[in-house]
Amino acid sequence: MADPSGRSKRQCLEDAAAQLFWSRGFAATSIADLAKQADVPVGNVYYYFKSKRDLADAVAEMFVQGSQAALDDIETRYPTGTANPHKVARDRIGAFFDMLEKSHMSRAKAGCPIARSVADFAEAAPKAARKSTEALTMLTAFLGRELTRAGHPNGMMAAQQSIALWQGAIVLAHGAADPQILMRLCAEQRDGLLRAVHQDG
């Protein structure tokens, strides 16, 4: 059975888990909360997921798949094989930060769902915590690779610093209820990285 939007009950439960684990936290979210959010009878939850831990695994997989899809989209829009590979890499770097910018408001309001899951799942659902971490690792690897291709002498280190700054800026913006903090710091980081690789090679 699917809801009017075309999602299956399983998908509705996964979406509900992602939202509630983000807004309330894993420990504070009950199966009854998830059922209510997904508009699914409580007893039916266990037909799709044996435990809350299994839902954590599904949410972590959503993060990985979502991150991969976003990175694949960037690669598709800026394909390699052109006469100027350095420009392609710089375009991909710019698109990467555009992607982050789209989530600034929601993350300033509620924090980073991936980072929260890494922390929240660590004890109760360690497999899901490790899977969630993969999403951040994928983002770092992509940015590091493109910085290196664009001519940055320490692309991976710069990427690690950028992702760490992004996460720290989310914490500051969330704590201060001020999305401008996140917007400003990420814009400065983007501009600084693009200046560092501003050569045609």
PyRosetta script that sets phi, psi and omega in degrees:
from pyrosetta import init, pose_from_sequence

init()
pose = pose_from_sequence("MADPSGRSKRQCLEDAAAQLFWSRGFAATSIADLAKQADVPVGNVYYYFKSKRDLADAVAEMFVQGSQAALDDIETRYPTGTANPHKVARDRIGAFFDMLEKSHMSRAKAGCPIARSVADFAEAAPKAARKSTEALTMLTAFLGRELTRAGHPNGMMAAQQSIALWQGAIVLAHGAADPQILMRLCAEQRDGLLRAVHQDG")
pose.set_psi(1, 139.0)
pose.set_omega(1, 179.7)
pose.set_phi(2, -120.8)
pose.set_psi(2, 154.0)
pose.set_omega(2, 177.8)
pose.set_phi(3, -82.4)
pose.set_psi(3, 174.3)
pose.set_omega(3, -176.4)
pose.set_phi(4, -57.7)
pose.set_psi(4, -24.2)
pose.set_omega(4, -179.7)
pose.set_phi(5, -81.0)
pose.set_psi(5, -6.5)
pose.set_omega(5, 179.0)
pose.set_phi(6, 96.5)
pose.set_psi(6, -1.4)
pose.set_omega(6, 179.2)
pose.set_phi(7, -81.4)
pose.set_psi(7, 144.2)
pose.set_omega(7, 174.4)
pose.set_phi(8, -76.2)
pose.set_psi(8, 167.0)
pose.set_omega(8, 177.2)
pose.set_phi(9, -61.4)
pose.set_psi(9, -37.2)
pose.set_omega(9, 177.9)
pose.set_phi(10, -61.2)
pose.set_psi(10, -45.6)
pose.set_omega(10, 178.8)
pose.set_phi(11, -63.8)
pose.set_psi(11, -38.8)
pose.set_omega(11, 177.8)
pose.set_phi(12, -61.6)
pose.set_psi(12, -40.7)
pose.set_omega(12, 178.8)
pose.set_phi(13, -67.8)
pose.set_psi(13, -40.4)
pose.set_omega(13, 177.6)
pose.set_phi(14, -62.5)
pose.set_psi(14, -44.3)
pose.set_omega(14, 178.7)
pose.set_phi(15, -64.2)
pose.set_psi(15, -40.7)
pose.set_omega(15, 178.7)
pose.set_phi(16, -63.8)
pose.set_psi(16, -41.7)
pose.set_omega(16, 179.4)
pose.set_phi(17, -63.8)
pose.set_psi(17, -44.5)
pose.set_omega(17, 179.4)
pose.set_phi(18, -59.1)
pose.set_psi(18, -43.1)
pose.set_omega(18, -178.4)
pose.set_phi(19, -69.5)
pose.set_psi(19, -46.1)
pose.set_omega(19, -175.7)
pose.set_phi(20, -75.2)
pose.set_psi(20, -37.0)
pose.set_omega(20, 176.1)
pose.set_phi(21, -62.6)
pose.set_psi(21, -33.4)
pose.set_omega(21, 178.5)
pose.set_phi(22, -72.3)
pose.set_psi(22, -48.8)
pose.set_omega(22, -173.1)
pose.set_phi(23, -81.8)
pose.set_psi(23, -33.0)
pose.set_omega(23, -176.9)
pose.set_phi(24, -109.6)
pose.set_psi(24, -29.1)
pose.set_omega(24, -173.7)
pose.set_phi(25, 102.8)
pose.set_psi(25, 154.5)
pose.set_omega(25, -176.6)
pose.set_phi(26, -63.6)
pose.set_psi(26, -49.0)
pose.set_omega(26, -175.1)
pose.set_phi(27, -65.3)
pose.set_psi(27, -35.4)
pose.set_omega(27, -175.1)
pose.set_phi(28, -82.6)
pose.set_psi(28, -6.3)
pose.set_omega(28, -178.8)
pose.set_phi(29, -98.3)
pose.set_psi(29, 124.6)
pose.set_omega(29, -180.0)
pose.set_phi(30, -99.1)
pose.set_psi(30, 164.8)
pose.set_omega(30, 175.2)
pose.set_phi(31, -59.3)
pose.set_psi(31, -37.6)
pose.set_omega(31, 178.3)
pose.set_phi(32, -63.6)
pose.set_psi(32, -39.7)
pose.set_omega(32, 176.9)
pose.set_phi(33, -60.5)
pose.set_psi(33, -44.6)
pose.set_omega(33, -178.6)
pose.set_phi(34, -64.5)
pose.set_psi(34, -42.4)
pose.set_omega(34, 179.6)
pose.set_phi(35, -62.9)
pose.set_psi(35, -43.6)
pose.set_omega(35, 180.0)
pose.set_phi(36, -63.8)
pose.set_psi(36, -45.0)
pose.set_omega(36, -179.4)
pose.set_phi(37, -62.6)
pose.set_psi(37, -37.5)
pose.set_omega(37, -177.8)
pose.set_phi(38, -87.5)
pose.set_psi(38, -6.0)
pose.set_omega(38, -177.0)
pose.set_phi(39, 58.4)
pose.set_psi(39, 47.8)
pose.set_omega(39, 179.6)
pose.set_phi(40, -126.4)
pose.set_psi(40, 136.5)
pose.set_omega(40, 176.7)
pose.set_phi(41, -56.4)
pose.set_psi(41, 140.9)
pose.set_omega(41, -176.2)
pose.set_phi(42, -54.0)
pose.set_psi(42, -43.9)
pose.set_omega(42, -178.8)
pose.set_phi(43, -61.9)
pose.set_psi(43, -26.7)
pose.set_omega(43, -179.0)
pose.set_phi(44, -76.6)
pose.set_psi(44, -20.1)
pose.set_omega(44, -179.2)
pose.set_phi(45, -56.5)
pose.set_psi(45, -43.0)
pose.set_omega(45, -174.9)
pose.set_phi(46, -72.3)
pose.set_psi(46, -13.3)
pose.set_omega(46, 173.7)
pose.set_phi(47, -69.5)
pose.set_psi(47, -34.5)
pose.set_omega(47, -177.1)
pose.set_phi(48, -96.2)
pose.set_psi(48, -34.7)
pose.set_omega(48, -178.1)
pose.set_phi(49, -137.0)
pose.set_psi(49, 125.7)
pose.set_omega(49, -176.1)
pose.set_phi(50, -71.4)
pose.set_psi(50, -24.2)
pose.set_omega(50, -177.1)
pose.set_phi(51, -157.8)
pose.set_psi(51, 170.1)
pose.set_omega(51, 175.5)
pose.set_phi(52, -64.6)
pose.set_psi(52, -29.3)
pose.set_omega(52, 177.9)
pose.set_phi(53, -62.2)
pose.set_psi(53, -39.1)
pose.set_omega(53, 178.0)
pose.set_phi(54, -65.5)
pose.set_psi(54, -35.0)
pose.set_omega(54, 175.5)
pose.set_phi(55, -67.5)
pose.set_psi(55, -36.6)
pose.set_omega(55, 175.8)
pose.set_phi(56, -61.8)
pose.set_psi(56, -41.3)
pose.set_omega(56, 177.2)
pose.set_phi(57, -60.0)
pose.set_psi(57, -41.5)
pose.set_omega(57, -179.4)
pose.set_phi(58, -66.2)
pose.set_psi(58, -40.1)
pose.set_omega(58, 178.9)
pose.set_phi(59, -64.8)
pose.set_psi(59, -43.8)
pose.set_omega(59, 179.0)
pose.set_phi(60, -60.9)
pose.set_psi(60, -40.0)
pose.set_omega(60, 177.6)
pose.set_phi(61, -64.5)
pose.set_psi(61, -35.8)
pose.set_omega(61, 176.1)
pose.set_phi(62, -60.5)
pose.set_psi(62, -41.6)
pose.set_omega(62, 179.5)
pose.set_phi(63, -61.9)
pose.set_psi(63, -44.8)
pose.set_omega(63, -178.4)
pose.set_phi(64, -65.7)
pose.set_psi(64, -47.1)
pose.set_omega(64, -179.5)
pose.set_phi(65, -65.0)
pose.set_psi(65, -39.6)
pose.set_omega(65, 179.0)
pose.set_phi(66, -65.1)
pose.set_psi(66, -41.6)
pose.set_omega(66, 178.4)
pose.set_phi(67, -65.0)
pose.set_psi(67, -43.7)
pose.set_omega(67, 179.8)
pose.set_phi(68, -62.9)
pose.set_psi(68, -41.5)
pose.set_omega(68, 179.9)
pose.set_phi(69, -63.0)
pose.set_psi(69, -40.7)
pose.set_omega(69, 179.9)
pose.set_phi(70, -65.9)
pose.set_psi(70, -41.0)
pose.set_omega(70, 179.2)
pose.set_phi(71, -69.7)
pose.set_psi(71, -38.5)
pose.set_omega(71, 176.6)
pose.set_phi(72, -61.4)
pose.set_psi(72, -37.7)
pose.set_omega(72, 179.5)
pose.set_phi(73, -63.6)
pose.set_psi(73, -41.4)
pose.set_omega(73, 178.0)
pose.set_phi(74, -62.0)
pose.set_psi(74, -45.3)
pose.set_omega(74, -179.2)
pose.set_phi(75, -63.6)
pose.set_psi(75, -35.8)
pose.set_omega(75, 179.6)
pose.set_phi(76, -68.3)
pose.set_psi(76, -40.1)
pose.set_omega(76, -178.6)
pose.set_phi(77, -73.1)
pose.set_psi(77, -26.0)
pose.set_omega(77, 179.8)
pose.set_phi(78, -128.0)
pose.set_psi(78, 76.4)
pose.set_omega(78, -174.8)
pose.set_phi(79, -72.3)
pose.set_psi(79, 152.7)
pose.set_omega(79, 175.3)
pose.set_phi(80, -80.4)
pose.set_psi(80, 176.7)
pose.set_omega(80, 179.6)
pose.set_phi(81, 93.3)
pose.set_psi(81, 5.4)
pose.set_omega(81, 177.8)
pose.set_phi(82, -84.9)
pose.set_psi(82, 175.7)
pose.set_omega(82, -179.2)
pose.set_phi(83, -73.5)
pose.set_psi(83, -16.3)
pose.set_omega(83, -176.3)
pose.set_phi(84, -130.1)
pose.set_psi(84, 82.4)
pose.set_omega(84, -177.7)
pose.set_phi(85, -63.7)
pose.set_psi(85, -28.7)
pose.set_omega(85, 178.5)
pose.set_phi(86, -65.0)
pose.set_psi(86, -39.3)
pose.set_omega(86, 178.5)
pose.set_phi(87, -66.8)
pose.set_psi(87, -40.1)
pose.set_omega(87, 177.3)
pose.set_phi(88, -58.2)
pose.set_psi(88, -45.4)
pose.set_omega(88, -179.9)
pose.set_phi(89, -62.4)
pose.set_psi(89, -42.7)
pose.set_omega(89, 179.0)
pose.set_phi(90, -65.0)
pose.set_psi(90, -39.7)
pose.set_omega(90, 177.5)
pose.set_phi(91, -62.2)
pose.set_psi(91, -40.0)
pose.set_omega(91, 179.0)
pose.set_phi(92, -66.3)
pose.set_psi(92, -37.7)
pose.set_omega(92, 177.2)
pose.set_phi(93, -62.5)
pose.set_psi(93, -45.9)
pose.set_omega(93, 177.7)
pose.set_phi(94, -60.6)
pose.set_psi(94, -42.3)
pose.set_omega(94, 179.2)
pose.set_phi(95, -66.0)
pose.set_psi(95, -34.0)
pose.set_omega(95, 177.3)
pose.set_phi(96, -60.3)
pose.set_psi(96, -46.7)
pose.set_omega(96, 179.7)
pose.set_phi(97, -71.2)
pose.set_psi(97, -30.2)
pose.set_omega(97, 172.3)
pose.set_phi(98, -60.9)
pose.set_psi(98, -41.1)
pose.set_omega(98, 178.6)
pose.set_phi(99, -61.1)
pose.set_psi(99, -45.5)
pose.set_omega(99, 178.5)
pose.set_phi(100, -62.9)
pose.set_psi(100, -38.9)
pose.set_omega(100, -176.8)
pose.set_phi(101, -60.5)
pose.set_psi(101, -32.9)
pose.set_omega(101, -179.2)
pose.set_phi(102, -62.7)
pose.set_psi(102, -21.9)
pose.set_omega(102, -178.2)
pose.set_phi(103, -102.7)
pose.set_psi(103, 4.5)
pose.set_omega(103, -174.8)
pose.set_phi(104, -58.4)
pose.set_psi(104, -46.6)
pose.set_omega(104, -174.8)
pose.set_phi(105, -65.2)
pose.set_psi(105, -45.7)
pose.set_omega(105, -178.1)
pose.set_phi(106, -67.6)
pose.set_psi(106, -36.7)
pose.set_omega(106, 179.6)
pose.set_phi(107, -73.9)
pose.set_psi(107, -35.4)
pose.set_omega(107, 175.4)
pose.set_phi(108, -64.7)
pose.set_psi(108, -31.1)
pose.set_omega(108, -179.3)
pose.set_phi(109, -78.5)
pose.set_psi(109, -40.5)
pose.set_omega(109, -170.7)
pose.set_phi(110, -128.2)
pose.set_psi(110, 3.1)
pose.set_omega(110, -177.0)
pose.set_phi(111, 85.5)
pose.set_psi(111, -180.0)
pose.set_omega(111, -179.1)
pose.set_phi(112, -88.8)
pose.set_psi(112, 121.2)
pose.set_omega(112, -178.8)
pose.set_phi(113, -64.4)
pose.set_psi(113, -33.1)
pose.set_omega(113, -179.6)
pose.set_phi(114, -69.5)
pose.set_psi(114, -48.8)
pose.set_omega(114, -179.7)
pose.set_phi(115, -62.4)
pose.set_psi(115, -38.6)
pose.set_omega(115, 179.0)
pose.set_phi(116, -64.3)
pose.set_psi(116, -40.1)
pose.set_omega(116, 180.0)
pose.set_phi(117, -66.2)
pose.set_psi(117, -40.6)
pose.set_omega(117, 177.7)
pose.set_phi(118, -55.8)
pose.set_psi(118, -43.9)
pose.set_omega(118, -179.2)
pose.set_phi(119, -75.4)
pose.set_psi(119, -46.0)
pose.set_omega(119, -175.1)
pose.set_phi(120, -68.7)
pose.set_psi(120, -35.4)
pose.set_omega(120, -176.3)
pose.set_phi(121, -82.4)
pose.set_psi(121, -13.0)
pose.set_omega(121, -168.3)
pose.set_phi(122, -52.6)
pose.set_psi(122, -44.2)
pose.set_omega(122, -176.5)
pose.set_phi(123, -89.6)
pose.set_psi(123, -47.1)
pose.set_omega(123, -174.1)
pose.set_phi(124, -82.0)
pose.set_psi(124, -29.2)
pose.set_omega(124, -177.0)
pose.set_phi(125, -142.6)
pose.set_psi(125, 68.5)
pose.set_omega(125, -174.6)
pose.set_phi(126, -59.9)
pose.set_psi(126, -33.0)
pose.set_omega(126, 177.4)
pose.set_phi(127, -61.9)
pose.set_psi(127, -42.1)
pose.set_omega(127, 178.9)
pose.set_phi(128, -67.7)
pose.set_psi(128, -35.9)
pose.set_omega(128, 178.1)
pose.set_phi(129, -62.5)
pose.set_psi(129, -43.8)
pose.set_omega(129, 179.3)
pose.set_phi(130, -65.1)
pose.set_psi(130, -38.8)
pose.set_omega(130, 179.5)
pose.set_phi(131, -66.6)
pose.set_psi(131, -41.1)
pose.set_omega(131, 177.8)
pose.set_phi(132, -60.3)
pose.set_psi(132, -38.9)
pose.set_omega(132, 179.5)
pose.set_phi(133, -60.7)
pose.set_psi(133, -31.5)
pose.set_omega(133, 179.0)
pose.set_phi(134, -57.6)
pose.set_psi(134, -33.6)
pose.set_omega(134, -179.7)
pose.set_phi(135, -63.0)
pose.set_psi(135, -44.4)
pose.set_omega(135, 177.8)
pose.set_phi(136, -67.1)
pose.set_psi(136, -37.2)
pose.set_omega(136, 178.3)
pose.set_phi(137, -63.6)
pose.set_psi(137, -40.4)
pose.set_omega(137, 178.9)
pose.set_phi(138, -63.2)
pose.set_psi(138, -44.2)
pose.set_omega(138, 179.2)
pose.set_phi(139, -62.0)
pose.set_psi(139, -43.3)
pose.set_omega(139, -179.9)
pose.set_phi(140, -63.7)
pose.set_psi(140, -45.1)
pose.set_omega(140, -178.5)
pose.set_phi(141, -63.1)
pose.set_psi(141, -41.6)
pose.set_omega(141, 179.3)
pose.set_phi(142, -61.7)
pose.set_psi(142, -50.4)
pose.set_omega(142, -178.3)
pose.set_phi(143, -63.5)
pose.set_psi(143, -41.7)
pose.set_omega(143, 179.3)
pose.set_phi(144, -61.9)
pose.set_psi(144, -42.1)
pose.set_omega(144, 179.1)
pose.set_phi(145, -62.8)
pose.set_psi(145, -45.2)
pose.set_omega(145, -177.8)
pose.set_phi(146, -70.5)
pose.set_psi(146, -34.7)
pose.set_omega(146, 175.1)
pose.set_phi(147, -63.5)
pose.set_psi(147, -41.9)
pose.set_omega(147, 178.1)
pose.set_phi(148, -63.2)
pose.set_psi(148, -44.5)
pose.set_omega(148, 178.7)
pose.set_phi(149, -63.8)
pose.set_psi(149, -30.5)
pose.set_omega(149, -179.9)
pose.set_phi(150, -80.0)
pose.set_psi(150, -7.5)
pose.set_omega(150, 176.5)
pose.set_phi(151, 108.5)
pose.set_psi(151, 7.2)
pose.set_omega(151, 178.4)
pose.set_phi(152, -69.7)
pose.set_psi(152, 131.9)
pose.set_omega(152, -176.5)
pose.set_phi(153, -70.3)
pose.set_psi(153, -21.6)
pose.set_omega(153, 180.0)
pose.set_phi(154, -135.5)
pose.set_psi(154, 61.2)
pose.set_omega(154, -172.2)
pose.set_phi(155, -59.1)
pose.set_psi(155, -45.6)
pose.set_omega(155, -176.8)
pose.set_phi(156, -69.2)
pose.set_psi(156, -40.5)
pose.set_omega(156, 177.8)
pose.set_phi(157, -62.9)
pose.set_psi(157, -41.9)
pose.set_omega(157, 178.8)
pose.set_phi(158, -63.9)
pose.set_psi(158, -37.2)
pose.set_omega(158, 178.4)
pose.set_phi(159, -66.5)
pose.set_psi(159, -43.1)
pose.set_omega(159, 177.7)
pose.set_phi(160, -60.3)
pose.set_psi(160, -42.1)
pose.set_omega(160, 178.0)
pose.set_phi(161, -64.6)
pose.set_psi(161, -38.0)
pose.set_omega(161, -179.3)
pose.set_phi(162, -66.4)
pose.set_psi(162, -44.4)
pose.set_omega(162, -179.9)
pose.set_phi(163, -67.4)
pose.set_psi(163, -38.0)
pose.set_omega(163, 176.8)
pose.set_phi(164, -64.5)
pose.set_psi(164, -41.3)
pose.set_omega(164, 178.0)
pose.set_phi(165, -64.4)
pose.set_psi(165, -42.2)
pose.set_omega(165, 178.3)
pose.set_phi(166, -57.7)
pose.set_psi(166, -48.0)
pose.set_omega(166, -179.6)
pose.set_phi(167, -64.9)
pose.set_psi(167, -41.8)
pose.set_omega(167, 177.7)
pose.set_phi(168, -65.1)
pose.set_psi(168, -38.0)
pose.set_omega(168, 178.2)
pose.set_phi(169, -65.9)
pose.set_psi(169, -34.6)
pose.set_omega(169, 175.9)
pose.set_phi(170, -62.3)
pose.set_psi(170, -44.8)
pose.set_omega(170, 179.6)
pose.set_phi(171, -60.6)
pose.set_psi(171, -45.7)
pose.set_omega(171, -180.0)
pose.set_phi(172, -63.8)
pose.set_psi(172, -45.9)
pose.set_omega(172, -178.7)
pose.set_phi(173, -65.1)
pose.set_psi(173, -41.1)
pose.set_omega(173, 179.0)
pose.set_phi(174, -65.3)
pose.set_psi(174, -46.2)
pose.set_omega(174, -179.1)
pose.set_phi(175, -63.6)
pose.set_psi(175, -36.3)
pose.set_omega(175, -178.7)
pose.set_phi(176, -91.0)
pose.set_psi(176, -3.7)
pose.set_omega(176, -175.1)
pose.set_phi(177, 52.7)
pose.set_psi(177, 43.3)
pose.set_omega(177, -176.3)
pose.set_phi(178, -136.4)
pose.set_psi(178, 94.9)
pose.set_omega(178, -178.8)
pose.set_phi(179, -63.7)
pose.set_psi(179, -18.8)
pose.set_omega(179, 179.7)
pose.set_phi(180, -62.0)
pose.set_psi(180, -30.2)
pose.set_omega(180, 177.8)
pose.set_phi(181, -60.8)
pose.set_psi(181, -48.5)
pose.set_omega(181, 180.0)
pose.set_phi(182, -65.5)
pose.set_psi(182, -44.1)
pose.set_omega(182, -179.2)
pose.set_phi(183, -61.5)
pose.set_psi(183, -45.6)
pose.set_omega(183, -176.7)
pose.set_phi(184, -66.1)
pose.set_psi(184, -47.7)
pose.set_omega(184, -176.4)
pose.set_phi(185, -65.7)
pose.set_psi(185, -39.9)
pose.set_omega(185, 179.4)
pose.set_phi(186, -70.4)
pose.set_psi(186, -36.4)
pose.set_omega(186, 177.5)
pose.set_phi(187, -64.9)
pose.set_psi(187, -40.8)
pose.set_omega(187, 177.8)
pose.set_phi(188, -64.5)
pose.set_psi(188, -40.3)
pose.set_omega(188, 178.7)
pose.set_phi(189, -64.5)
pose.set_psi(189, -45.0)
pose.set_omega(189, 178.4)
pose.set_phi(190, -59.2)
pose.set_psi(190, -49.9)
pose.set_omega(190, -177.6)
pose.set_phi(191, -62.3)
pose.set_psi(191, -40.0)
pose.set_omega(191, -180.0)
pose.set_phi(192, -64.8)
pose.set_psi(192, -41.9)
pose.set_omega(192, 179.5)
pose.set_phi(193, -67.1)
pose.set_psi(193, -41.5)
pose.set_omega(193, -179.8)
pose.set_phi(194, -68.3)
pose.set_psi(194, -33.1)
pose.set_omega(194, 174.5)
pose.set_phi(195, -65.7)
pose.set_psi(195, -37.3)
pose.set_omega(195, -177.1)
pose.set_phi(196, -66.9)
pose.set_psi(196, -24.6)
pose.set_omega(196, -178.6)
pose.set_phi(197, -114.8)
pose.set_psi(197, 24.1)
pose.set_omega(197, -175.7)
pose.set_phi(198, -84.7)
pose.set_psi(198, 71.1)
pose.set_omega(198, 172.1)
pose.set_phi(199, -148.2)
pose.set_psi(199, 151.2)
pose.set_omega(199, -175.5)
pose.set_phi(200, -80.4)
pose.set_psi(200, -20.4)
pose.set_omega(200, 176.6)
pose.set_phi(201, 64.6)
pose.dump_pdb("model.pdb")
